[in-house]
Structure formats: structure tokens, C-alpha cells
Amino acid sequence: MTESPTPPPRIALQNVAKRFGANAVLRDVTLEVGRGRSLVIIGGSGTGKSVTLKCVIGLIEPDSGTIRLDGEDITHARGRRRDALLNRFGMLFQGAALFDSLPVWRNVAFRVLQTRPAKDAREIAIEKLRRVGLTPDVADRFPAELSGGMQKRVGLARAIAAEPEIIFFDEPTTGLDPIMADVINDLIREIVSEMGATAMTITHDMTSVRRIADDVAMLHDGVVQWLGPIADLDNSANPYVDQFIHGRADGPIAAVR
């Protein structure tokens, strides 16, 4: 019997580089995210985590290297092709990034409203709000009326509203107290698992890393210094990882003063 070929990784970056003037933010980033896996990229501030994510989404075009989605080169996707790719993504932005002038349900259903009538979109929004632990009465409030934790949940509901195959999380617990951060971490883990989605997260919060990651990539100096399963993180034998996860001042990562 002929074995079926192994499918390509959901997301693959090969030798991706990006420079802003004299600042080489990404020098040679190579990593893969398997289908249905949750990859978390860790690293200090200014190490290129956000730039890596924006390159994958297409908000920033790399100077060199390739980005593939299911084996298809999407590095320079434009126009309708890029729009089609974006329809496969969902994203929870840092700080939730909600539209202040829109009620919560329209925030959640922002993309859904492009293809569905308002009545259906509202029902979908309320269903997703319930999924993240918010009651239907929240739907008609405005973001300014919500706490930071509730806004983050609304952002998560928006990220999953269109049933995306791939979800990106940008510092999902920043600005939250430890209890609410724990709630958001649990929701992310549950939702990604239930949907069978592939997830890519950037964070410096080690509690989040341990709660939501299947795999971890350590990014420093524009290069992935280590990539492996979460189970191997504490025994990586990598000096960058060891210094970062234990918050040590001494090591190859120089403190910014």
C-alpha cells in the first residue's frame, strides 16, 4: 500500500529577513508551525516578534526569504489573493484594538458583516460572546463601558467569529491582572483545541507560554535561537532560553539600559 504524502506544515518561514534602515530586525528567521499546533514565540522587547507575525499576515513584506501557507508561497501575495488568505486568519490584537464607535456585537461580527445580513451576524456575535464567557446583554454595550478583561474577551470573540483556520495572538495577557490572564489563557487553549485551529502567539509572559504552547520558538538578534516542544523548554540546554525563562541578568541576552 502506498503511504499518503506527509502534508506540509501549516505555516513555514525560511530565511526571512527584514531591515528598517540600519536596523536589521529579522536576519534569518526559519521556523514551522504544524497543523493544529500552537506555537508561541518568546523573546525580549524589540527582538522582532511582532515583525515576524506581521510578515506572516502580510502587513509587512520581508526583504528576503519565503513564507509558505500549506506549502504555497505567500511571501508577496497581493490583491484578491491576499484577501483570500486573510479570510483564513483570525487575530487577537494587543490591547484588543476594538472600534470605540461600534457596539460590541458589531466589533465581534466586523468581518462576518461583509458576507452575512446584520441579523445573522448579530446572532453569530452573541454565540461567540457566550463562548468567551460574556452574556448577550454585553452585545449592545460599547467598548468604553467594559473592563480591560471584558474587552480582551470581546477581542477573542472577534478573532474566532469567522471560524478561522489560523489564529494569531499578540501579547494576549498584557495589561491583565493574574486572574484574568489565567482566564484568557484557558480560553485560548480551549478554543484552539475545539476548533482544531493552528495558533501562533507572541508573548514574553512565561505563564501564558506554559499554558497555551505546544511548541516554543526563542527569537533573539533576528534569529530563532531554539525551537522545540514545550516539554523540552526547561531542559533545552540553550543559553538564550535558559536566561529568558528564568529572568536572569547574566547570560547572552544583554539587558537594555
C-alpha positions in Angstrom: 0.0 0.0 0.0 1.3 3.5 -0.9 1.5 5.8 2.0 -0.1 9.2 1.7 2.5 12.0 1.5 3.0 14.0 4.6 1.2 17.3 4.3 3.4 20.4 4.5 3.4 22.5 7.7 0.5 25.0 8.0 3.0 27.9 8.3 6.7 27.8 7.3 9.2 30.7 7.3 12.5 30.1 5.6 15.4 32.5 5.9 13.1 35.5 6.4 14.9 38.9 6.9 13.6 42.4 7.4 15.5 45.6 7.9 14.3 49.1 8.8 17.0 51.5 7.8 20.2 50.4 9.6 18.2 48.2 12.0 18.2 44.5 10.9 15.2 43.4 13.0 14.9 39.9 11.4 18.2 38.5 10.0 17.4 34.8 9.2 14.2 33.5 10.7 13.3 29.9 9.9 10.5 28.1 11.7 7.5 25.9 11.1 4.0 25.6 12.7 2.4 22.3 12.3 -1.3 21.9 11.5 -3.4 22.2 14.6 -0.4 23.1 16.7 0.0 26.1 19.0 3.4 27.8 18.6 4.5 30.6 20.9 7.3 32.9 20.0 9.2 34.2 23.0 11.9 36.9 23.3 12.5 40.3 24.8 11.1 43.6 23.7 12.4 44.7 20.3 13.6 41.3 19.2 11.3 41.1 16.2 8.4 39.0 17.5 5.7 41.4 16.2 7.5 41.9 12.9 7.6 38.2 12.4 3.9 38.0 12.9 3.2 40.9 10.6 5.3 39.3 7.9 3.1 36.2 8.1 -0.1 38.1 8.0 1.2 40.3 5.1 1.2 43.6 6.9 4.9 43.8 6.3 6.8 42.4 3.3 10.1 40.8 4.2 13.3 41.9 2.3 14.2 38.3 1.6 13.2 34.7 2.4 10.0 32.9 1.9 6.7 32.4 3.8 4.5 29.4 2.9 1.0 28.6 3.9 0.2 24.9 3.4 3.2 24.7 1.1 2.1 27.7 -1.1 4.5 30.7 -1.3 2.5 33.7 0.0 5.5 36.0 0.6 4.4 38.6 -2.0 0.7 37.9 -2.1 -1.3 40.9 -3.3 -4.9 41.9 -4.2 -7.6 39.3 -4.2 -5.1 36.5 -3.4 -4.0 38.3 -0.2 -7.7 39.0 0.7 -8.4 35.3 0.3 -5.5 34.5 2.6 -6.7 37.0 5.2 -10.1 35.3 5.3 -8.4 32.2 6.7 -6.9 34.2 9.6 -8.2 35.5 12.9 -6.3 37.7 15.2 -6.4 38.9 18.8 -4.5 42.2 18.9 -2.6 43.5 21.9 -5.0 45.7 23.9 -8.0 44.1 22.0 -8.0 47.1 19.5 -11.7 47.4 19.4 -13.6 50.1 17.4 -14.8 52.6 20.0 -17.7 53.9 17.9 -19.2 50.4 17.3 -21.2 48.4 19.7 -19.7 45.1 20.9 -21.7 42.9 18.6 -20.6 44.8 15.5 -17.0 44.6 16.7 -17.3 40.9 17.0 -19.1 40.5 13.7 -16.9 43.0 11.8 -15.8 40.5 9.2 -19.0 38.4 9.2 -21.0 41.5 8.3 -19.2 41.6 4.9 -20.9 38.4 3.8 -23.9 37.9 6.1 -27.0 40.1 6.8 -27.0 42.0 10.1 -29.5 39.7 11.8 -27.4 36.6 11.2 -24.2 38.4 12.0 -25.6 39.6 15.4 -26.6 36.0 16.3 -23.1 34.8 15.4 -21.6 37.6 17.6 -23.8 36.7 20.6 -22.9 33.0 20.2 -19.1 33.9 20.2 -19.6 36.2 23.1 -21.2 33.3 25.0 -18.2 31.1 24.0 -15.8 33.5 25.8 -18.0 33.8 28.9 -19.9 37.0 28.1 -23.7 37.3 28.4 -25.9 38.6 25.5 -26.5 41.9 27.2 -22.9 42.8 26.5 -23.6 42.8 22.8 -25.2 46.3 22.8 -22.6 48.0 25.0 -19.7 50.0 23.7 -16.1 49.1 24.4 -15.6 52.0 26.8 -18.2 50.5 29.0 -16.2 47.3 29.5 -13.3 46.4 31.8 -10.0 45.5 30.3 -10.6 41.8 30.8 -14.0 42.0 29.1 -12.5 43.9 26.2 -9.9 41.2 25.8 -12.7 38.6 25.7 -14.5 40.6 23.0 -11.3 40.7 21.0 -11.1 36.9 21.3 -14.7 36.5 20.2 -13.9 38.7 17.2 -10.8 36.6 16.4 -12.9 33.4 16.2 -16.1 34.8 14.7 -15.4 33.8 11.1 -14.2 30.3 12.2 -10.6 30.9 11.0 -8.1 28.1 10.3 -5.3 30.0 11.8 -5.4 32.4 14.8 -2.7 34.9 15.8 -2.4 36.2 19.3 -0.4 39.4 20.0 0.6 39.6 23.7 -2.8 38.2 24.7 -2.5 38.8 28.5 -0.7 42.2 28.5 -2.3 44.6 31.0 -4.4 42.0 32.7 -4.3 41.0 36.3 -3.1 37.4 37.0 -6.6 36.0 37.5 -8.0 37.4 34.2 -4.8 36.5 32.4 -5.3 32.9 33.6 -8.9 33.0 32.3 -7.7 34.3 28.9 -5.0 31.6 28.7 -7.6 28.9 29.4 -10.0 30.3 26.8 -7.2 30.4 24.2 -6.2 26.8 24.9 -9.8 25.5 24.8 -10.9 27.4 21.7 -7.8 26.5 19.7 -8.3 22.8 20.7 -12.0 22.8 19.9 -11.6 24.5 16.5 -8.6 22.4 15.5 -7.0 25.7 14.5 -3.4 26.4 14.1 -2.2 29.1 16.5 0.8 31.5 16.5 1.3 33.6 19.6 3.9 36.2 20.6 4.5 36.9 24.3 7.0 37.5 27.0 4.7 36.1 29.6 6.0 32.7 30.7 2.8 31.8 32.4 1.0 32.1 29.1 3.7 30.2 27.3 3.3 27.2 29.6 -0.5 27.3 29.4 -1.1 27.6 25.7 2.0 26.4 23.8 2.6 23.0 22.1 5.9 24.3 20.7 8.1 27.3 21.5 10.5 29.4 19.4 13.1 31.6 21.1 13.8 34.7 19.0 16.8 36.9 19.7 19.0 39.1 17.5 16.8 38.4 14.5 17.3 34.6 14.6 15.4 31.7 16.0 17.8 30.6 18.7 15.8 27.5 19.7 12.6 25.7 18.5 11.1 22.7 20.3 8.1 21.3 22.1 7.0 22.9 25.4 8.0 19.7 27.2 11.7 20.4 26.4 11.7 24.0 27.3 13.1 23.7 30.8 15.8 21.3 29.6 16.7 23.0 26.3 20.4 23.4 27.1 20.2 26.6 25.2 21.7 29.6 27.0 19.3 32.1 25.5 16.2 30.1 26.5 17.7 29.4 30.0 18.4 33.0 30.7 15.0 34.2 29.4 12.7 31.7 31.1 14.5 32.2 34.5 14.7 36.0 34.1 18.5 36.1 34.8 20.5 39.3 34.2 23.6 37.3 33.3 23.8 35.5 30.0 24.0 36.1 26.3 21.0 38.4 26.3 22.2 41.9 27.2 19.9 44.0 29.3 18.8 47.2 27.7 19.7 50.1 30.0 
